[in-house]
Every structure is written in C-alpha cells, then in structure tokens.
C-alpha cells in the first residue's frame, strides 16, 4: 500500500533528539561523610529523573562502597551491593577514601567503561570533605589517555569544601566561614578535613558546577547540576528513522532534513551526500548508515559541528518529498 508520497512531506520532529548523557560519580565514603552519603542517595533519583524528563537518555555510574544504595526507579533498591539497574545505572562497589576519588575514576575504569556511549556527553561528579591526592592536570591527562574521543570536552562537577578549615579554631566560630560550627555550644571545628581546591580547579577548567559541602543542603546543588546537563546537551548528529505506519513503506529517495538555527523562524535544507562519509566535504550534509536498507540518518562532520554549536537549534526529518542532493 503506498509509501510516504505526499510532497508536502510528513515531518518527524527531531528537536527532542538531544545528545545522551553519561554521568560518573565518586562518593567519599570515609567515616566523616555519613550524612553527606545519605543526601546523595536521597537526591540522585531526582537528579536523573529530571534529566530524563527533558528527553535526554542518561546513564549513571556510581563509585562507592555498599553503604550507599540507590532506590528505585534509578537503582534496583537491592541494598546488598546489587542496586545496579540494567542500562541506566551501574554501582561499582568500591571504597572511596578521603583523598582518592580521582584515582578511583582511573583505577576502576575497566569496570564501568562499557556503560559509556561514544556519542554521549561526559560529566564527572565528586562528593568529598577532603582534598585530592592527585592534581587536576594528572587526572585530566590520564582520563583523556583512556579514550581521547570519549572524554574530550568532559565536564567536572564537585560538592566539596570551598573554605579553609584552619579558620575554624578558637572559642567562637567566624561568621564568614560556613564550614565552621560549635559541636557542644562553644569551641569551633570544621565540617571539612581539607578545602577541595583541586576539585574546584577541575570545575573551573571544564565549566562545571560546584556546590559547598558545608551547606548540607544538596537538593539545590543537584538541581543546578541537572540543569547544566540539560543546557549542555547538544543536538544529536544521527537520527533513527521511525518505523512507517502500518501499510506504508519507506522510500529512501523521499527523505529530507531541515535545520532551523536558534532564534530563527525558517529552516534551511541539509543536503544528502549519496556517497556517504568519504564524500562529506566542507559544505557538509547527511547520509544513510546503509543506503540499501537505512535505519539512521547521519550528519557529516562539519554539519555535526554546526548543530552541536547551536544550543537552541532544531532539526526536522521530512518524509514524502524527493531527496535534495548536495549540489555539484
């Protein structure tokens, strides 16, 4: 029974097809972090569900010992060290000490690398009341060496100490330092072991989000991080071709792609490159994964760069009109 033949086209709205997100979290589970670990458990579901509500496919990897258990719907809720949930959430059961969160990302890589998608954005998050034993430069060089294309452009978020714990001495606490408190009504101590300056450096270096561990209110911090993932999610560079309605067939010669730059009303065509990736030139275009039996529309590298540089742009895939081929 015919295919998509109406020349006005059947539009497939692709604006929601955003880049997926991979988020890798290390929680300092040393004894001084009991309250903070509990807050992470409380807010991690809300964090992931907010991102999913924005139609972004998220995978979460958690590196922490088995005192941390993520309930449903993100985790399985099985708190015997098996709270991982297929596809969306992996718990790497590993003790993270006061100063080795960055080292744990590196040393456990083989245990969680299969949860990553090459096309997904990458965000690391550390929650700790201490400082890192390795520098920002060491972590950056070593994580990029693991798989340069995968980690290029990664973001780093941190919930750490932002103030000097050495200011928390004497009989009364300085009002200017939120990490200072009086445990028995007098005398002054700090929530922190050390200020997390190296983590702050990574946040600044990558344009990430940081929160003050001493605020002891993680909800707003996790919301800020979720917002950053959503805003930073770029347009995808390949699009699944939807299944035709019952009784219809797809004609690969009747497919077009339009791109509407952010802030503009009118779209512009992205032309098909029949020869595929080898024929993608500076002017860009799109091609099929398999011209004989296509399942995906893939953007040429230069077109991909344009789309991913436009946070407000949109893409429409249009069925039913003769495919516009890149002009020769």
C-alpha positions in Angstrom: 0.0 0.0 0.0 1.9 3.2 -1.0 4.6 4.9 0.9 5.2 8.4 2.2 4.2 10.1 -1.1 2.6 13.4 -0.1 5.0 16.1 -1.5 4.3 18.5 1.4 6.1 15.9 3.4 5.5 14.2 6.8 7.6 15.9 9.4 9.3 14.0 12.0 10.1 16.4 14.8 13.7 15.7 15.8 14.2 18.7 18.1 14.0 16.4 21.2 16.7 14.1 19.9 19.4 15.5 22.2 22.8 14.1 22.9 22.6 11.4 25.6 24.5 12.0 28.9 26.9 9.7 30.8 27.4 10.8 34.5 30.2 9.2 36.6 30.0 9.8 40.4 32.5 9.1 43.1 31.4 9.5 46.7 33.9 9.7 49.6 32.6 7.1 52.0 35.0 7.7 54.8 33.5 7.9 58.3 33.2 11.7 58.3 30.9 11.5 55.2 28.0 9.5 56.6 25.5 12.4 56.4 26.6 13.5 53.0 26.4 10.0 51.5 22.8 9.8 52.7 22.0 13.1 51.0 23.4 11.8 47.7 21.2 8.7 48.0 18.2 11.0 48.6 18.7 13.3 45.7 20.3 11.1 43.0 16.9 9.8 41.7 15.5 13.3 41.4 18.7 14.3 39.5 18.4 11.5 37.0 14.6 11.7 36.6 14.8 15.5 35.9 17.2 14.8 33.0 15.1 12.0 31.7 12.0 14.3 31.8 13.9 16.6 29.3 14.0 13.6 27.0 17.8 13.1 27.5 18.9 9.5 27.7 21.1 9.3 30.9 23.4 6.6 32.2 24.7 7.0 35.8 27.8 5.2 37.1 28.3 5.4 40.9 31.6 4.5 42.5 31.1 4.0 46.3 31.1 1.2 48.8 27.9 -0.8 49.6 26.8 1.6 52.4 25.4 3.7 49.5 22.2 2.2 48.0 20.1 3.9 45.3 16.4 3.1 45.5 14.0 2.6 42.6 13.4 3.9 40.0 17.0 4.7 39.1 18.5 1.9 41.2 17.0 -1.5 41.9 16.7 -0.8 45.7 18.6 -4.1 46.5 20.9 -2.8 49.2 23.0 -5.9 49.4 25.6 -4.4 47.0 23.4 -5.1 44.0 21.4 -2.0 43.5 22.5 -1.6 39.8 19.7 -1.4 37.3 20.0 -2.6 33.7 21.2 0.1 31.3 20.5 3.2 33.2 22.5 2.7 36.5 25.7 0.9 37.5 27.0 0.7 41.0 30.7 -0.1 41.1 31.1 -1.3 44.7 34.4 0.2 45.7 35.6 2.1 48.8 36.4 5.7 48.1 38.7 7.1 50.8 39.2 10.7 51.7 41.7 11.7 49.1 41.4 9.2 46.3 38.2 10.0 44.4 40.0 11.0 41.2 42.3 7.9 41.4 39.2 5.7 41.8 37.8 7.1 38.5 41.0 6.0 36.8 41.7 2.6 38.6 38.1 1.3 38.2 37.7 2.4 34.5 37.6 -1.1 33.2 34.6 -1.9 35.5 32.4 0.9 34.1 33.7 1.7 30.6 31.0 -0.5 29.0 28.3 1.8 30.4 29.5 4.7 28.3 28.2 5.7 24.9 30.7 7.3 22.5 28.2 9.9 21.4 27.2 10.9 25.0 28.3 13.9 26.9 30.5 13.0 29.9 30.2 14.6 33.4 32.2 13.5 36.5 31.0 14.4 40.0 32.9 14.1 43.3 31.4 14.5 46.7 34.1 14.7 49.4 35.1 16.7 52.5 38.8 16.4 51.7 41.4 17.3 49.0 42.6 15.1 46.1 45.9 13.3 46.3 46.5 13.8 42.6 46.4 17.1 40.7 43.8 18.4 38.2 46.4 18.1 35.5 47.3 14.5 36.3 43.6 13.5 36.3 42.9 15.3 33.1 45.8 13.8 31.2 45.2 10.3 32.5 41.4 10.2 31.8 41.9 11.6 28.3 44.6 8.9 27.7 42.0 6.2 28.5 39.9 7.1 25.4 40.5 10.6 23.9 37.4 10.8 21.7 35.1 9.6 24.6 36.3 12.0 27.2 37.2 15.0 25.0 35.2 18.0 26.4 34.2 16.3 29.7 32.6 18.4 32.5 33.6 18.1 36.1 31.2 18.9 39.0 32.0 18.9 42.7 30.3 19.1 46.0 33.3 19.8 48.2 34.8 22.2 50.8 35.1 25.7 49.4 36.6 27.3 52.5 39.7 26.9 54.7 39.1 24.6 57.7 42.0 26.1 59.5 39.9 29.2 60.1 37.7 27.1 62.4 39.7 27.4 65.7 39.1 29.2 68.9 36.2 29.5 71.3 33.8 31.1 68.7 33.4 30.4 65.0 33.8 33.1 62.4 30.5 34.0 60.7 32.3 34.3 57.4 33.1 30.6 57.1 30.1 28.3 56.6 32.2 25.2 57.3 32.8 26.2 61.0 30.4 25.1 63.7 30.4 24.6 67.5 29.7 21.0 68.3 28.9 21.5 72.0 27.9 25.1 72.1 31.4 26.5 72.3 34.7 25.9 70.6 35.0 25.8 66.9 35.6 23.0 64.5 35.1 22.4 60.7 32.9 20.1 58.8 35.9 19.6 56.5 39.2 17.7 56.5 40.6 20.0 53.8 39.4 22.5 51.3 38.8 20.8 47.9 40.9 23.2 45.8 41.9 20.6 43.2 38.3 19.8 42.6 37.5 23.5 42.3 40.3 23.8 39.7 38.7 21.0 37.6 35.3 22.7 37.8 36.8 25.9 36.6 38.8 24.2 33.9 35.8 22.4 32.4 33.0 24.8 33.0 31.3 22.5 35.5 29.1 23.2 38.6 30.3 23.3 42.2 28.4 23.2 45.5 29.5 23.9 49.0 29.6 20.7 51.0 29.2 22.7 54.2 25.7 24.0 53.2 24.4 20.5 54.0 21.6 21.1 51.5 22.2 19.0 48.4 18.9 19.4 46.7 19.6 22.8 45.0 23.1 21.7 44.1 21.8 18.6 42.3 19.2 20.7 40.5 21.9 23.1 39.3 23.9 20.1 38.0 20.9 18.6 36.3 20.1 22.0 34.7 23.7 22.2 33.4 23.5 18.7 31.8 20.2 19.7 30.1 21.5 23.0 28.8 24.8 21.4 27.7 23.1 18.6 25.8 23.8 19.2 22.2 21.7 18.3 19.1 22.4 14.7 18.1 24.4 14.0 14.9 22.4 10.9 13.9 18.7 10.2 13.9 16.8 7.0 13.9 14.4 6.6 11.1 11.0 5.9 12.6 9.0 2.8 11.6 6.4 3.7 8.9 2.8 3.4 9.9 1.1 0.1 9.2 0.5 -0.4 5.5 3.2 2.1 4.5 6.8 1.7 3.3 9.8 4.0 3.5 11.2 5.2 0.2 14.8 6.3 0.9 14.6 8.6 -2.1 11.9 10.6 -0.4 13.6 11.9 2.7 14.9 15.3 3.5 16.5 17.1 6.5 15.9 20.7 7.6 17.9 22.7 10.1 16.5 25.8 11.9 19.2 27.8 13.6 18.4 29.0 17.1 16.5 32.3 17.1 15.3 31.9 13.5 11.9 31.1 12.2 12.8 29.5 8.8 14.6 26.3 8.3 17.3 25.6 5.7 18.0 22.3 3.9 20.8 20.0 4.8 21.6 18.2 1.6 22.0 14.4 1.2 25.5 13.2 0.3 24.9 9.9 -1.7 28.4 8.7 -1.3 28.4 8.8 2.4 31.2 9.8 4.8 34.0 9.7 2.2 32.2 12.3 0.1 31.5 14.7 3.0 33.2 17.9 2.2 33.4 21.3 3.9 29.8 22.1 3.0 28.6 19.1 5.0 25.4 17.2 4.5 23.8 14.0 5.7 24.0 10.3 4.6 22.4 6.9 5.4 24.1 4.3 7.6 23.0 1.8 4.9 21.7 3.3 1.6 20.0 0.0 0.6 18.2 -0.5 4.0 18.7 2.6 6.0 17.9 2.8 9.8 19.8 6.0 10.6 20.4 9.5 9.1 24.0 10.6 10.0 25.4 14.1 9.7 28.7 14.8 8.0 31.4 16.0 10.4 31.2 19.7 9.5 27.4 19.7 9.8 27.6 17.9 13.1 29.9 20.6 14.4 27.4 23.3 13.3 24.5 21.5 15.0 26.4 20.9 18.2 27.5 24.5 18.4 23.8 25.7 18.3 22.2 25.1 21.7 18.8 26.5 20.6 18.7 25.0 17.1 16.3 22.3 15.9 16.3 19.6 13.2 13.3 18.2 11.2 13.4 15.0 9.2 10.8 15.2 6.4 9.3 12.2 4.6 7.5 12.3 1.3 9.4 14.7 -0.9 12.2 13.9 -3.4 15.5 13.9 -1.6 17.6 17.1 -2.2 21.1 16.0 -3.0 24.2 18.2 -2.3 24.7 20.5 -5.4 27.6 19.6 -7.6 
